[in-house]
Amino acid sequence: MKLVFNIILIFLLLIAFVPFFRNFIFHLLVGRKLVKEQEKIFRAHQKQQEQRTKNGVRVDNVPPDANSSKFRGGEYVDYEEVK
């Protein structure tokens, strides 16, 4: 029982204080799944880009009122500096 406790304690100390060991454990537990998900998203994004640029034509729709502002200016107001 004491041996198991010592092994667990050493394992926890390694995870807490040794960055290389911590990164290795993270890669074993999460890294592979994370890389697979990133590749899946990248492939889906590439597929979507290919569909957009089909036949070499790309059209960006810009609304006609995007650059025009409804604010045309305001009135000039005199002011006095109060001390």
KOLMIFI-609798 format. One record per atom (N, C-alpha, C): residue number from 1; residue in three letters; chain; atom name; x, y, z. Coordinates in Angstrom, 2 decimals, always signed. Layout:
+-----+-----+----+----+---------+---------+---------+
!   i !  aa ! ch ! at !      px !      py !      pz !
+-----+-----+----+----+---------+---------+---------+
! NUM ! ALA !  A ! CA !       X !       Y !       Z !
...
+-----+-----+----+----+---------+---------+---------+
REM end
This chain:
+-----+-----+----+----+---------+---------+---------+
!   i !  aa ! ch ! at !      px !      py !      pz !
+-----+-----+----+----+---------+---------+---------+
!   1 ! MET !  A !  N !   +0.83 !   -1.19 !   +0.00 !
!   1 ! MET !  A ! CA !   +0.00 !   +0.00 !   +0.00 !
!   1 ! MET !  A !  C !   +0.88 !   +1.25 !   +0.00 !
!   2 ! LYS !  A !  N !   +1.94 !   +1.21 !   +0.79 !
!   2 ! LYS !  A ! CA !   +2.84 !   +2.34 !   +0.85 !
!   2 ! LYS !  A !  C !   +3.54 !   +2.55 !   -0.50 !
!   3 ! LEU !  A !  N !   +3.84 !   +1.47 !   -1.20 !
!   3 ! LEU !  A ! CA !   +4.49 !   +1.54 !   -2.51 !
!   3 ! LEU !  A !  C !   +3.57 !   +2.23 !   -3.53 !
!   4 ! VAL !  A !  N !   +2.30 !   +1.87 !   -3.52 !
!   4 ! VAL !  A ! CA !   +1.33 !   +2.48 !   -4.43 !
!   4 ! VAL !  A !  C !   +1.20 !   +3.98 !   -4.14 !
!   5 ! PHE !  A !  N !   +1.14 !   +4.33 !   -2.88 !
!   5 ! PHE !  A ! CA !   +1.05 !   +5.73 !   -2.48 !
!   5 ! PHE !  A !  C !   +2.28 !   +6.51 !   -2.95 !
!   6 ! ASN !  A !  N !   +3.48 !   +5.92 !   -2.78 !
!   6 ! ASN !  A ! CA !   +4.71 !   +6.58 !   -3.22 !
!   6 ! ASN !  A !  C !   +4.73 !   +6.77 !   -4.73 !
!   7 ! ILE !  A !  N !   +4.27 !   +5.78 !   -5.48 !
!   7 ! ILE !  A ! CA !   +4.24 !   +5.89 !   -6.94 !
!   7 ! ILE !  A !  C !   +3.29 !   +7.00 !   -7.37 !
!   8 ! ILE !  A !  N !   +2.11 !   +7.04 !   -6.75 !
!   8 ! ILE !  A ! CA !   +1.14 !   +8.09 !   -7.08 !
!   8 ! ILE !  A !  C !   +1.69 !   +9.47 !   -6.70 !
!   9 ! LEU !  A !  N !   +2.34 !   +9.58 !   -5.57 !
!   9 ! LEU !  A ! CA !   +2.92 !  +10.84 !   -5.13 !
!   9 ! LEU !  A !  C !   +4.01 !  +11.31 !   -6.10 !
!  10 ! ILE !  A !  N !   +4.89 !  +10.41 !   -6.51 !
!  10 ! ILE !  A ! CA !   +5.94 !  +10.75 !   -7.47 !
!  10 ! ILE !  A !  C !   +5.33 !  +11.17 !   -8.80 !
!  11 ! PHE !  A !  N !   +4.32 !  +10.46 !   -9.24 !
!  11 ! PHE !  A ! CA !   +3.64 !  +10.79 !  -10.49 !
!  11 ! PHE !  A !  C !   +3.04 !  +12.19 !  -10.43 !
!  12 ! LEU !  A !  N !   +2.36 !  +12.52 !   -9.33 !
!  12 ! LEU !  A ! CA !   +1.76 !  +13.84 !   -9.18 !
!  12 ! LEU !  A !  C !   +2.82 !  +14.94 !   -9.10 !
!  13 ! LEU !  A !  N !   +3.92 !  +14.68 !   -8.43 !
!  13 ! LEU !  A ! CA !   +5.00 !  +15.66 !   -8.37 !
!  13 ! LEU !  A !  C !   +5.63 !  +15.89 !   -9.74 !
!  14 ! LEU !  A !  N !   +5.78 !  +14.81 !  -10.51 !
!  14 ! LEU !  A ! CA !   +6.31 !  +14.97 !  -11.87 !
!  14 ! LEU !  A !  C !   +5.38 !  +15.82 !  -12.73 !
!  15 ! ILE !  A !  N !   +4.10 !  +15.57 !  -12.63 !
!  15 ! ILE !  A ! CA !   +3.13 !  +16.36 !  -13.39 !
!  15 ! ILE !  A !  C !   +3.17 !  +17.82 !  -12.96 !
!  16 ! ALA !  A !  N !   +3.30 !  +18.06 !  -11.67 !
!  16 ! ALA !  A ! CA !   +3.25 !  +19.43 !  -11.15 !
!  16 ! ALA !  A !  C !   +4.50 !  +20.23 !  -11.49 !
!  17 ! PHE !  A !  N !   +5.69 !  +19.61 !  -11.44 !
!  17 ! PHE !  A ! CA !   +6.92 !  +20.39 !  -11.50 !
!  17 ! PHE !  A !  C !   +7.81 !  +20.13 !  -12.72 !
!  18 ! VAL !  A !  N !   +7.48 !  +19.20 !  -13.57 !
!  18 ! VAL !  A ! CA !   +8.32 !  +18.91 !  -14.73 !
!  18 ! VAL !  A !  C !   +7.51 !  +19.18 !  -16.00 !
!  19 ! PRO !  A !  N !   +7.79 !  +20.31 !  -16.66 !
!  19 ! PRO !  A ! CA !   +7.00 !  +20.69 !  -17.84 !
!  19 ! PRO !  A !  C !   +7.05 !  +19.66 !  -18.96 !
!  20 ! PHE !  A !  N !   +8.21 !  +19.06 !  -19.20 !
!  20 ! PHE !  A ! CA !   +8.31 !  +18.06 !  -20.26 !
!  20 ! PHE !  A !  C !   +7.38 !  +16.89 !  -19.99 !
!  21 ! PHE !  A !  N !   +7.37 !  +16.40 !  -18.77 !
!  21 ! PHE !  A ! CA !   +6.52 !  +15.27 !  -18.40 !
!  21 ! PHE !  A !  C !   +5.04 !  +15.66 !  -18.50 !
!  22 ! ARG !  A !  N !   +4.73 !  +16.89 !  -18.06 !
!  22 ! ARG !  A ! CA !   +3.34 !  +17.37 !  -18.12 !
!  22 ! ARG !  A !  C !   +2.87 !  +17.46 !  -19.57 !
!  23 ! ASN !  A !  N !   +3.73 !  +18.00 !  -20.45 !
!  23 ! ASN !  A ! CA !   +3.37 !  +18.10 !  -21.87 !
!  23 ! ASN !  A !  C !   +3.18 !  +16.72 !  -22.49 !
!  24 ! PHE !  A !  N !   +4.02 !  +15.78 !  -22.11 !
!  24 ! PHE !  A ! CA !   +3.91 !  +14.41 !  -22.63 !
!  24 ! PHE !  A !  C !   +2.60 !  +13.77 !  -22.21 !
!  25 ! ILE !  A !  N !   +2.23 !  +13.90 !  -20.95 !
!  25 ! ILE !  A ! CA !   +0.98 !  +13.34 !  -20.45 !
!  25 ! ILE !  A !  C !   -0.21 !  +14.01 !  -21.15 !
!  26 ! PHE !  A !  N !   -0.14 !  +15.34 !  -21.31 !
!  26 ! PHE !  A ! CA !   -1.21 !  +16.06 !  -22.00 !
!  26 ! PHE !  A !  C !   -1.36 !  +15.55 !  -23.44 !
!  27 ! HIS !  A !  N !   -0.22 !  +15.36 !  -24.10 !
!  27 ! HIS !  A ! CA !   -0.26 !  +14.86 !  -25.49 !
!  27 ! HIS !  A !  C !   -0.88 !  +13.47 !  -25.56 !
!  28 ! LEU !  A !  N !   -0.54 !  +12.62 !  -24.59 !
!  28 ! LEU !  A ! CA !   -1.12 !  +11.28 !  -24.58 !
!  28 ! LEU !  A !  C !   -2.62 !  +11.30 !  -24.36 !
!  29 ! LEU !  A !  N !   -3.07 !  +12.15 !  -23.46 !
!  29 ! LEU !  A ! CA !   -4.49 !  +12.15 !  -23.11 !
!  29 ! LEU !  A !  C !   -5.35 !  +12.96 !  -24.08 !
!  30 ! VAL !  A !  N !   -4.87 !  +14.13 !  -24.49 !
!  30 ! VAL !  A ! CA !   -5.70 !  +15.05 !  -25.24 !
!  30 ! VAL !  A !  C !   -5.16 !  +15.35 !  -26.63 !
!  31 ! GLY !  A !  N !   -3.86 !  +15.35 !  -26.79 !
!  31 ! GLY !  A ! CA !   -3.22 !  +15.83 !  -28.00 !
!  31 ! GLY !  A !  C !   -3.67 !  +15.16 !  -29.27 !
!  32 ! ARG !  A !  N !   -3.76 !  +13.87 !  -29.29 !
!  32 ! ARG !  A ! CA !   -4.13 !  +13.16 !  -30.51 !
!  32 ! ARG !  A !  C !   -5.55 !  +13.53 !  -30.94 !
!  33 ! LYS !  A !  N !   -6.45 !  +13.57 !  -30.00 !
!  33 ! LYS !  A ! CA !   -7.83 !  +13.93 !  -30.30 !
!  33 ! LYS !  A !  C !   -7.91 !  +15.37 !  -30.80 !
!  34 ! LEU !  A !  N !   -7.14 !  +16.25 !  -30.18 !
!  34 ! LEU !  A ! CA !   -7.12 !  +17.65 !  -30.57 !
!  34 ! LEU !  A !  C !   -6.61 !  +17.81 !  -31.99 !
!  35 ! VAL !  A !  N !   -5.56 !  +17.11 !  -32.34 !
!  35 ! VAL !  A ! CA !   -5.00 !  +17.19 !  -33.69 !
!  35 ! VAL !  A !  C !   -6.00 !  +16.66 !  -34.71 !
!  36 ! LYS !  A !  N !   -6.68 !  +15.57 !  -34.39 !
!  36 ! LYS !  A ! CA !   -7.68 !  +15.02 !  -35.31 !
!  36 ! LYS !  A !  C !   -8.82 !  +16.01 !  -35.54 !
!  37 ! GLU !  A !  N !   -9.28 !  +16.67 !  -34.48 !
!  37 ! GLU !  A ! CA !  -10.36 !  +17.64 !  -34.61 !
!  37 ! GLU !  A !  C !   -9.91 !  +18.84 !  -35.44 !
!  38 ! GLN !  A !  N !   -8.68 !  +19.30 !  -35.23 !
!  38 ! GLN !  A ! CA !   -8.18 !  +20.42 !  -36.01 !
!  38 ! GLN !  A !  C !   -8.09 !  +20.06 !  -37.49 !
!  39 ! GLU !  A !  N !   -7.63 !  +18.85 !  -37.80 !
!  39 ! GLU !  A ! CA !   -7.55 !  +18.41 !  -39.19 !
!  39 ! GLU !  A !  C !   -8.95 !  +18.32 !  -39.81 !
!  40 ! LYS !  A !  N !   -9.91 !  +17.84 !  -39.04 !
!  40 ! LYS !  A ! CA !  -11.28 !  +17.72 !  -39.52 !
!  40 ! LYS !  A !  C !  -11.86 !  +19.10 !  -39.86 !
!  41 ! ILE !  A !  N !  -11.64 !  +20.06 !  -38.99 !
!  41 ! ILE !  A ! CA !  -12.13 !  +21.42 !  -39.22 !
!  41 ! ILE !  A !  C !  -11.42 !  +22.04 !  -40.41 !
!  42 ! PHE !  A !  N !  -10.11 !  +21.81 !  -40.53 !
!  42 ! PHE !  A ! CA !   -9.34 !  +22.36 !  -41.65 !
!  42 ! PHE !  A !  C !   -9.84 !  +21.80 !  -42.97 !
!  43 ! ARG !  A !  N !  -10.11 !  +20.50 !  -43.02 !
!  43 ! ARG !  A ! CA !  -10.62 !  +19.89 !  -44.26 !
!  43 ! ARG !  A !  C !  -11.99 !  +20.46 !  -44.62 !
!  44 ! ALA !  A !  N !  -12.85 !  +20.64 !  -43.63 !
!  44 ! ALA !  A ! CA !  -14.18 !  +21.20 !  -43.88 !
!  44 ! ALA !  A !  C !  -14.06 !  +22.63 !  -44.40 !
!  45 ! HIS !  A !  N !  -13.12 !  +23.39 !  -43.84 !
!  45 ! HIS !  A ! CA !  -12.92 !  +24.77 !  -44.29 !
!  45 ! HIS !  A !  C !  -12.39 !  +24.79 !  -45.72 !
!  46 ! GLN !  A !  N !  -11.47 !  +23.89 !  -46.04 !
!  46 ! GLN !  A ! CA !  -10.95 !  +23.82 !  -47.40 !
!  46 ! GLN !  A !  C !  -12.06 !  +23.47 !  -48.39 !
!  47 ! LYS !  A !  N !  -12.90 !  +22.52 !  -48.00 !
!  47 ! LYS !  A ! CA !  -14.00 !  +22.10 !  -48.87 !
!  47 ! LYS !  A !  C !  -14.95 !  +23.28 !  -49.11 !
!  48 ! GLN !  A !  N !  -15.22 !  +24.05 !  -48.08 !
!  48 ! GLN !  A ! CA !  -16.10 !  +25.20 !  -48.20 !
!  48 ! GLN !  A !  C !  -15.46 !  +26.26 !  -49.11 !
!  49 ! GLN !  A !  N !  -14.16 !  +26.47 !  -48.98 !
!  49 ! GLN !  A ! CA !  -13.47 !  +27.44 !  -49.83 !
!  49 ! GLN !  A !  C !  -13.51 !  +27.00 !  -51.30 !
!  50 ! GLU !  A !  N !  -13.35 !  +25.71 !  -51.54 !
!  50 ! GLU !  A ! CA !  -13.39 !  +25.19 !  -52.90 !
!  50 ! GLU !  A !  C !  -14.76 !  +25.41 !  -53.52 !
!  51 ! GLN !  A !  N !  -15.81 !  +25.23 !  -52.74 !
!  51 ! GLN !  A ! CA !  -17.16 !  +25.43 !  -53.25 !
!  51 ! GLN !  A !  C !  -17.41 !  +26.91 !  -53.55 !
!  52 ! ARG !  A !  N !  -16.84 !  +27.80 !  -52.74 !
!  52 ! ARG !  A ! CA !  -17.03 !  +29.23 !  -52.97 !
!  52 ! ARG !  A !  C !  -16.33 !  +29.70 !  -54.24 !
!  53 ! THR !  A !  N !  -15.14 !  +29.18 !  -54.46 !
!  53 ! THR !  A ! CA !  -14.36 !  +29.65 !  -55.60 !
!  53 ! THR !  A !  C !  -14.51 !  +28.73 !  -56.80 !
!  54 ! LYS !  A !  N !  -15.65 !  +28.09 !  -56.93 !
!  54 ! LYS !  A ! CA !  -15.89 !  +27.19 !  -58.05 !
!  54 ! LYS !  A !  C !  -15.82 !  +27.97 !  -59.36 !
!  55 ! ASN !  A !  N !  -15.19 !  +27.40 !  -60.33 !
!  55 ! ASN !  A ! CA !  -14.98 !  +28.01 !  -61.65 !
!  55 ! ASN !  A !  C !  -14.09 !  +29.26 !  -61.58 !
!  56 ! GLY !  A !  N !  -13.34 !  +29.42 !  -60.51 !
!  56 ! GLY !  A ! CA !  -12.40 !  +30.53 !  -60.42 !
!  56 ! GLY !  A !  C !  -13.04 !  +31.89 !  -60.22 !
!  57 ! VAL !  A !  N !  -14.31 !  +31.95 !  -59.89 !
!  57 ! VAL !  A ! CA !  -14.99 !  +33.23 !  -59.71 !
!  57 ! VAL !  A !  C !  -15.35 !  +33.36 !  -58.23 !
!  58 ! ARG !  A !  N !  -14.99 !  +34.51 !  -57.67 !
!  58 ! ARG !  A ! CA !  -15.32 !  +34.77 !  -56.27 !
!  58 ! ARG !  A !  C !  -16.03 !  +36.11 !  -56.20 !
!  59 ! VAL !  A !  N !  -17.18 !  +36.14 !  -55.57 !
!  59 ! VAL !  A ! CA !  -17.97 !  +37.36 !  -55.46 !
!  59 ! VAL !  A !  C !  -18.16 !  +37.68 !  -54.00 !
!  60 ! ASP !  A !  N !  -17.74 !  +38.89 !  -53.60 !
!  60 ! ASP !  A ! CA !  -17.99 !  +39.36 !  -52.25 !
!  60 ! ASP !  A !  C !  -19.14 !  +40.35 !  -52.32 !
!  61 ! ASN !  A !  N !  -20.22 !  +40.04 !  -51.66 !
!  61 ! ASN !  A ! CA !  -21.38 !  +40.92 !  -51.66 !
!  61 ! ASN !  A !  C !  -21.18 !  +42.01 !  -50.62 !
!  62 ! VAL !  A !  N !  -21.27 !  +43.27 !  -51.06 !
!  62 ! VAL !  A ! CA !  -21.15 !  +44.41 !  -50.16 !
!  62 ! VAL !  A !  C !  -22.47 !  +45.16 !  -50.20 !
!  63 ! PRO !  A !  N !  -23.09 !  +45.35 !  -49.07 !
!  63 ! PRO !  A ! CA !  -24.35 !  +46.09 !  -49.07 !
!  63 ! PRO !  A !  C !  -24.12 !  +47.52 !  -49.58 !
!  64 ! PRO !  A !  N !  -25.08 !  +48.09 !  -50.32 !
!  64 ! PRO !  A ! CA !  -24.88 !  +49.41 !  -50.92 !
!  64 ! PRO !  A !  C !  -24.71 !  +50.53 !  -49.90 !
!  65 ! ASP !  A !  N !  -25.26 !  +50.38 !  -48.70 !
!  65 ! ASP !  A ! CA !  -25.18 !  +51.44 !  -47.68 !
!  65 ! ASP !  A !  C !  -24.05 !  +51.22 !  -46.69 !
!  66 ! ALA !  A !  N !  -23.11 !  +50.35 !  -47.00 !
!  66 ! ALA !  A ! CA !  -22.06 !  +50.03 !  -46.05 !
!  66 ! ALA !  A !  C !  -21.13 !  +51.21 !  -45.80 !
!  67 ! ASN !  A !  N !  -20.81 !  +51.99 !  -46.83 !
!  67 ! ASN !  A ! CA !  -19.86 !  +53.08 !  -46.67 !
!  67 ! ASN !  A !  C !  -20.52 !  +54.43 !  -46.39 !
!  68 ! SER !  A !  N !  -21.80 !  +54.54 !  -46.66 !
!  68 ! SER !  A ! CA !  -22.47 !  +55.82 !  -46.44 !
!  68 ! SER !  A !  C !  -22.99 !  +55.88 !  -45.00 !
!  69 ! SER !  A !  N !  -22.79 !  +57.02 !  -44.40 !
!  69 ! SER !  A ! CA !  -23.24 !  +57.22 !  -43.03 !
!  69 ! SER !  A !  C !  -24.44 !  +58.14 !  -43.02 !
!  70 ! LYS !  A !  N !  -25.38 !  +57.89 !  -42.16 !
!  70 ! LYS !  A ! CA !  -26.57 !  +58.73 !  -42.07 !
!  70 ! LYS !  A !  C !  -26.27 !  +60.02 !  -41.31 !
!  71 ! PHE !  A !  N !  -25.18 !  +60.05 !  -40.57 !
!  71 ! PHE !  A ! CA !  -24.80 !  +61.24 !  -39.82 !
!  71 ! PHE !  A !  C !  -24.11 !  +62.22 !  -40.76 !
!  72 ! ARG !  A !  N !  -24.69 !  +63.39 !  -40.96 !
!  72 ! ARG !  A ! CA !  -24.17 !  +64.37 !  -41.90 !
!  72 ! ARG !  A !  C !  -23.43 !  +65.52 !  -41.21 !
!  73 ! GLY !  A !  N !  -23.37 !  +65.53 !  -39.92 !
!  73 ! GLY !  A ! CA !  -22.72 !  +66.61 !  -39.18 !
!  73 ! GLY !  A !  C !  -23.68 !  +67.18 !  -38.17 !
!  74 ! GLY !  A !  N !  -23.21 !  +68.16 !  -37.43 !
!  74 ! GLY !  A ! CA !  -24.07 !  +68.73 !  -36.40 !
!  74 ! GLY !  A !  C !  -23.96 !  +70.24 !  -36.39 !
!  75 ! GLU !  A !  N !  -24.58 !  +70.85 !  -35.41 !
!  75 ! GLU !  A ! CA !  -24.54 !  +72.29 !  -35.27 !
!  75 ! GLU !  A !  C !  -23.32 !  +72.70 !  -34.48 !
!  76 ! TYR !  A !  N !  -22.83 !  +73.92 !  -34.75 !
!  76 ! TYR !  A ! CA !  -21.74 !  +74.46 !  -33.97 !
!  76 ! TYR !  A !  C !  -22.33 !  +75.15 !  -32.76 !
!  77 ! VAL !  A !  N !  -21.80 !  +74.86 !  -31.60 !
!  77 ! VAL !  A ! CA !  -22.34 !  +75.43 !  -30.37 !
!  77 ! VAL !  A !  C !  -21.22 !  +76.22 !  -29.70 !
!  78 ! ASP !  A !  N !  -21.49 !  +77.51 !  -29.44 !
!  78 ! ASP !  A ! CA !  -20.53 !  +78.33 !  -28.71 !
!  78 ! ASP !  A !  C !  -20.49 !  +77.89 !  -27.26 !
!  79 ! TYR !  A !  N !  -19.34 !  +78.04 !  -26.67 !
!  79 ! TYR !  A ! CA !  -19.23 !  +77.67 !  -25.26 !
!  79 ! TYR !  A !  C !  -18.33 !  +78.68 !  -24.57 !
!  80 ! GLU !  A !  N !  -18.52 !  +78.79 !  -23.27 !
!  80 ! GLU !  A ! CA !  -17.65 !  +79.61 !  -22.45 !
!  80 ! GLU !  A !  C !  -16.94 !  +78.71 !  -21.47 !
!  81 ! GLU !  A !  N !  -15.68 !  +79.00 !  -21.27 !
!  81 ! GLU !  A ! CA !  -14.91 !  +78.21 !  -20.32 !
!  81 ! GLU !  A !  C !  -15.18 !  +78.76 !  -18.92 !
!  82 ! VAL !  A !  N !  -15.62 !  +77.92 !  -18.01 !
!  82 ! VAL !  A ! CA !  -15.94 !  +78.34 !  -16.65 !
!  82 ! VAL !  A !  C !  -14.81 !  +77.91 !  -15.75 !
!  83 ! LYS !  A !  N !  -14.33 !  +78.89 !  -14.96 !
!  83 ! LYS !  A ! CA !  -13.24 !  +78.57 !  -14.02 !
!  83 ! LYS !  A !  C !  -13.71 !  +78.63 !  -12.60 !
+-----+-----+----+----+---------+---------+---------+
REM end
